[in-house]
């Protein structure tokens, strides 16, 4: 089994197992009933090493329960499917964890792209060491917050653009990280339609 497939299966198994423990029920059935009716399945989360991946899965599970999102097994029928990507970037000795959650509808059309960056501090030998629990929680909160808004109909409407004459990559609207007047940085969250 390829490593990416193994990680996707591990994510699914862990989400289902954690859902059963948290709900006191029989797993995905009681977990899926927690939300507003629209179900979400995580297809994959690519990029992080296994130890970061496992921590992210645990955090996504707890954050999804706080938002009352109906997360189901990837084998189940779902209104939306999510593919996640994380990357550790080092620039000028500082690490940033960039992330993207692509959300697809039942017809496999991308409905929303959520993306952002979280500063991780000084770069060491392993850039992924900057992906501590606080950083991963910020990623999960931003991603699931945007996903919850879309599922509940609260996502910002996409900007109206003329139809392209040729197929193009969809435009992404995002707020860039910027230093405020106090010198702090804020994480960026971007939304894109299709």
One Martini backbone bead per residue (centre of mass of N, CA, C, O) as a GRO file, in nm:
protein
  194
    1UNK     BB    1   0.095   0.037   0.025
    2UNK     BB    2   0.092   0.346  -0.009
    3UNK     BB    3   0.164   0.604   0.197
    4UNK     BB    4  -0.079   0.790   0.132
    5UNK     BB    5  -0.295   0.573   0.173
    6UNK     BB    6  -0.224   0.504   0.461
    7UNK     BB    7  -0.279   0.787   0.577
    8UNK     BB    8  -0.577   0.801   0.497
    9UNK     BB    9  -0.665   0.551   0.654
   10UNK     BB   10  -0.562   0.646   0.929
   11UNK     BB   11  -0.739   0.896   0.949
   12UNK     BB   12  -1.008   0.752   0.933
   13UNK     BB   13  -0.972   0.558   1.171
   14UNK     BB   14  -0.919   0.774   1.385
   15UNK     BB   15  -1.181   0.934   1.356
   16UNK     BB   16  -1.370   0.695   1.420
   17UNK     BB   17  -1.250   0.616   1.694
   18UNK     BB   18  -1.283   0.894   1.832
   19UNK     BB   19  -1.585   0.915   1.795
   20UNK     BB   20  -1.661   0.671   1.970
   21UNK     BB   21  -1.530   0.774   2.231
   22UNK     BB   22  -1.675   1.058   2.249
   23UNK     BB   23  -1.984   0.938   2.221
   24UNK     BB   24  -2.030   0.631   2.332
   25UNK     BB   25  -2.061   0.475   2.075
   26UNK     BB   26  -2.043   0.333   1.732
   27UNK     BB   27  -1.909   0.585   1.601
   28UNK     BB   28  -1.997   0.720   1.303
   29UNK     BB   29  -2.298   0.740   1.360
   30UNK     BB   30  -2.290   0.941   1.607
   31UNK     BB   31  -2.107   1.152   1.471
   32UNK     BB   32  -2.292   1.224   1.219
   33UNK     BB   33  -2.537   1.338   1.411
   34UNK     BB   34  -2.407   1.613   1.527
   35UNK     BB   35  -2.491   1.780   1.294
   36UNK     BB   36  -2.675   1.964   1.034
   37UNK     BB   37  -2.645   1.721   0.781
   38UNK     BB   38  -2.388   1.797   0.651
   39UNK     BB   39  -2.136   1.611   0.517
   40UNK     BB   40  -1.788   1.511   0.598
   41UNK     BB   41  -1.486   1.415   0.418
   42UNK     BB   42  -1.160   1.297   0.457
   43UNK     BB   43  -0.932   1.203   0.222
   44UNK     BB   44  -0.670   1.400   0.284
   45UNK     BB   45  -0.323   1.459   0.420
   46UNK     BB   46  -0.061   1.629   0.285
   47UNK     BB   47   0.310   1.642   0.393
   48UNK     BB   48   0.330   1.545   0.668
   49UNK     BB   49   0.456   1.380   0.901
   50UNK     BB   50   0.332   1.136   1.099
   51UNK     BB   51   0.341   1.295   1.376
   52UNK     BB   52   0.184   1.542   1.265
   53UNK     BB   53  -0.059   1.403   1.147
   54UNK     BB   54  -0.169   1.276   1.410
   55UNK     BB   55  -0.212   1.543   1.561
   56UNK     BB   56  -0.402   1.672   1.353
   57UNK     BB   57  -0.630   1.466   1.372
   58UNK     BB   58  -0.698   1.515   1.669
   59UNK     BB   59  -0.762   1.819   1.633
   60UNK     BB   60  -0.981   1.795   1.418
   61UNK     BB   61  -1.173   1.632   1.589
   62UNK     BB   62  -1.217   1.836   1.822
   63UNK     BB   63  -1.300   2.080   1.640
   64UNK     BB   64  -1.547   1.947   1.501
   65UNK     BB   65  -1.712   1.911   1.762
   66UNK     BB   66  -1.728   2.215   1.837
   67UNK     BB   67  -1.878   2.270   1.539
   68UNK     BB   68  -2.078   2.042   1.458
   69UNK     BB   69  -1.954   1.841   1.258
   70UNK     BB   70  -2.013   1.598   1.001
   71UNK     BB   71  -1.807   1.330   1.025
   72UNK     BB   72  -1.702   1.093   0.785
   73UNK     BB   73  -1.625   0.846   0.614
   74UNK     BB   74  -1.476   0.810   0.306
   75UNK     BB   75  -1.683   0.572   0.223
   76UNK     BB   76  -1.896   0.762   0.260
   77UNK     BB   77  -2.146   0.959   0.211
   78UNK     BB   78  -2.094   1.307   0.101
   79UNK     BB   79  -2.127   1.643   0.051
   80UNK     BB   80  -1.818   1.664   0.144
   81UNK     BB   81  -1.470   1.694   0.039
   82UNK     BB   82  -1.135   1.670   0.178
   83UNK     BB   83  -0.818   1.821   0.087
   84UNK     BB   84  -0.501   1.822   0.232
   85UNK     BB   85  -0.223   2.066   0.278
   86UNK     BB   86   0.123   2.067   0.383
   87UNK     BB   87   0.393   2.314   0.455
   88UNK     BB   88   0.736   2.368   0.516
   89UNK     BB   89   0.877   2.693   0.546
   90UNK     BB   90   1.191   2.857   0.473
   91UNK     BB   91   1.264   3.206   0.575
   92UNK     BB   92   1.509   3.367   0.710
   93UNK     BB   93   1.503   3.139   0.954
   94UNK     BB   94   1.190   3.093   0.916
   95UNK     BB   95   0.894   2.926   0.997
   96UNK     BB   96   0.625   2.803   0.783
   97UNK     BB   97   0.286   2.694   0.780
   98UNK     BB   98   0.131   2.573   0.508
   99UNK     BB   99  -0.221   2.567   0.394
  100UNK     BB  100  -0.476   2.338   0.244
  101UNK     BB  101  -0.835   2.326   0.173
  102UNK     BB  102  -1.013   2.118  -0.034
  103UNK     BB  103  -1.353   2.153  -0.141
  104UNK     BB  104  -1.593   1.906  -0.232
  105UNK     BB  105  -1.849   1.796  -0.397
  106UNK     BB  106  -2.044   1.540  -0.515
  107UNK     BB  107  -1.927   1.623  -0.823
  108UNK     BB  108  -1.614   1.702  -0.789
  109UNK     BB  109  -1.630   2.004  -0.719
  110UNK     BB  110  -1.488   2.285  -0.637
  111UNK     BB  111  -1.615   2.492  -0.372
  112UNK     BB  112  -1.343   2.529  -0.185
  113UNK     BB  113  -1.067   2.735  -0.064
  114UNK     BB  114  -0.848   2.685   0.202
  115UNK     BB  115  -0.602   2.919   0.339
  116UNK     BB  116  -0.266   2.938   0.496
  117UNK     BB  117  -0.053   3.079   0.760
  118UNK     BB  118   0.195   2.975   1.009
  119UNK     BB  119   0.397   3.074   1.236
  120UNK     BB  120   0.702   2.890   1.380
  121UNK     BB  121   0.978   3.016   1.377
  122UNK     BB  122   1.269   2.897   1.410
  123UNK     BB  123   1.494   2.729   1.229
  124UNK     BB  124   1.592   2.408   1.207
  125UNK     BB  125   1.661   2.100   1.107
  126UNK     BB  126   1.338   2.076   1.154
  127UNK     BB  127   1.069   2.230   1.026
  128UNK     BB  128   0.836   2.052   1.169
  129UNK     BB  129   0.886   2.148   1.466
  130UNK     BB  130   0.692   2.406   1.428
  131UNK     BB  131   0.445   2.193   1.448
  132UNK     BB  132   0.275   2.249   1.690
  133UNK     BB  133  -0.018   2.240   1.858
  134UNK     BB  134  -0.087   2.539   1.818
  135UNK     BB  135  -0.051   2.551   1.513
  136UNK     BB  136  -0.251   2.319   1.445
  137UNK     BB  137  -0.498   2.454   1.578
  138UNK     BB  138  -0.508   2.703   1.395
  139UNK     BB  139  -0.555   2.545   1.138
  140UNK     BB  140  -0.812   2.396   1.224
  141UNK     BB  141  -0.981   2.646   1.294
  142UNK     BB  142  -0.972   2.784   1.019
  143UNK     BB  143  -1.066   2.550   0.839
  144UNK     BB  144  -1.329   2.468   1.000
  145UNK     BB  145  -1.455   2.746   1.000
  146UNK     BB  146  -1.487   2.767   0.691
  147UNK     BB  147  -1.642   2.502   0.655
  148UNK     BB  148  -1.878   2.568   0.843
  149UNK     BB  149  -1.972   2.818   0.688
  150UNK     BB  150  -2.040   2.669   0.427
  151UNK     BB  151  -2.234   2.451   0.535
  152UNK     BB  152  -2.414   2.699   0.678
  153UNK     BB  153  -2.404   2.957   0.466
  154UNK     BB  154  -2.147   3.179   0.561
  155UNK     BB  155  -1.991   3.223   0.320
  156UNK     BB  156  -1.840   3.408   0.113
  157UNK     BB  157  -1.896   3.536  -0.173
  158UNK     BB  158  -1.805   3.519  -0.478
  159UNK     BB  159  -1.657   3.677  -0.714
  160UNK     BB  160  -1.751   3.833  -0.991
  161UNK     BB  161  -1.675   3.679  -1.305
  162UNK     BB  162  -1.594   3.631  -1.602
  163UNK     BB  163  -1.598   3.406  -1.830
  164UNK     BB  164  -1.372   3.213  -1.955
  165UNK     BB  165  -1.243   3.114  -2.265
  166UNK     BB  166  -1.047   2.954  -2.086
  167UNK     BB  167  -0.909   2.743  -1.895
  168UNK     BB  168  -0.856   2.816  -1.547
  169UNK     BB  169  -0.729   2.907  -1.267
  170UNK     BB  170  -0.846   2.984  -0.985
  171UNK     BB  171  -0.911   3.234  -0.789
  172UNK     BB  172  -0.751   3.384  -0.498
  173UNK     BB  173  -0.863   3.497  -0.190
  174UNK     BB  174  -0.645   3.686   0.034
  175UNK     BB  175  -0.487   3.735   0.339
  176UNK     BB  176  -0.206   3.867   0.431
  177UNK     BB  177   0.053   3.877   0.607
  178UNK     BB  178   0.097   4.122   0.875
  179UNK     BB  179   0.231   4.381   1.030
  180UNK     BB  180   0.154   4.548   1.286
  181UNK     BB  181   0.196   4.807   1.501
  182UNK     BB  182   0.311   4.581   1.717
  183UNK     BB  183   0.459   4.345   1.521
  184UNK     BB  184   0.256   4.142   1.471
  185UNK     BB  185   0.111   3.836   1.355
  186UNK     BB  186  -0.121   3.717   1.119
  187UNK     BB  187  -0.309   3.488   1.003
  188UNK     BB  188  -0.408   3.344   0.703
  189UNK     BB  189  -0.721   3.354   0.512
  190UNK     BB  190  -0.857   3.180   0.237
  191UNK     BB  191  -1.085   3.217  -0.041
  192UNK     BB  192  -1.238   2.996  -0.292
  193UNK     BB  193  -1.402   2.947  -0.581
  194UNK     BB  194  -1.357   2.646  -0.729
   0.00000   0.00000   0.00000
